[in-house]
């Protein structure tokens, strides 16, 4: 059976995933800085390497059926 692949993520899902990584001490310095920038600016810069990396991680977890 084919499993549906998730292609899009909401901003709140990305931030929740990032918060989870930070609280569990799994985030690197770039991710922490990205999170702080998001909080201060009130928006997410979707063109950064860090954002694209997070989306790739989330897609891998989701598509493999893993729980973060």
C-alpha positions as CSV (number, residue, x, y, z in Angstrom):
1,X,0.0,0.0,0.0
2,X,1.3,3.5,-0.9
3,X,1.7,5.9,2.0
4,X,0.9,9.6,1.4
5,X,3.9,11.8,1.5
6,X,3.5,15.1,3.4
7,X,4.9,18.0,1.4
8,X,4.0,21.1,3.3
9,X,4.3,22.2,7.0
10,X,2.7,25.1,8.8
11,X,4.9,27.6,10.6
12,X,3.6,26.5,13.9
13,X,4.6,22.9,13.2
14,X,8.1,23.9,12.3
15,X,8.4,26.0,15.4
16,X,7.0,23.2,17.6
17,X,9.5,20.7,16.1
18,X,12.3,23.2,16.7
19,X,11.2,23.8,20.3
20,X,11.2,20.1,20.8
21,X,14.8,19.9,19.6
22,X,15.9,22.8,21.8
23,X,14.2,21.4,24.9
24,X,15.7,18.0,24.4
25,X,19.1,19.5,23.7
26,X,19.1,18.2,20.1
27,X,19.4,21.5,18.4
28,X,22.6,23.0,17.1
29,X,23.7,26.6,17.4
30,X,22.3,27.6,14.0
31,X,18.9,26.1,14.9
32,X,18.8,28.0,18.3
33,X,19.7,31.2,16.5
34,X,17.1,30.6,13.9
35,X,14.5,30.1,16.6
36,X,15.5,33.3,18.4
37,X,15.3,35.2,15.2
38,X,11.8,33.9,14.6
39,X,10.7,34.9,18.0
40,X,12.1,38.4,17.7
41,X,11.0,39.1,14.2
42,X,7.7,37.4,14.4
43,X,8.2,35.6,11.1
44,X,10.1,32.7,9.6
45,X,12.6,33.1,6.9
46,X,11.9,30.2,4.6
47,X,14.9,30.8,2.4
48,X,17.6,29.9,5.0
49,X,19.6,26.7,5.0
50,X,18.5,26.0,8.6
51,X,14.8,26.2,7.7
52,X,15.3,23.9,4.7
53,X,17.2,21.5,6.9
54,X,14.4,21.4,9.5
55,X,11.8,20.7,6.8
56,X,14.0,17.8,5.4
57,X,14.3,16.4,9.0
58,X,10.5,16.7,9.5
59,X,9.7,15.1,6.2
60,X,12.1,12.2,7.0
61,X,10.4,11.6,10.4
62,X,6.9,11.9,9.0
63,X,7.5,9.7,5.9
64,X,9.3,7.0,7.9
65,X,6.5,6.9,10.5
66,X,8.8,8.0,13.3
67,X,7.7,10.1,16.2
68,X,9.8,13.1,17.1
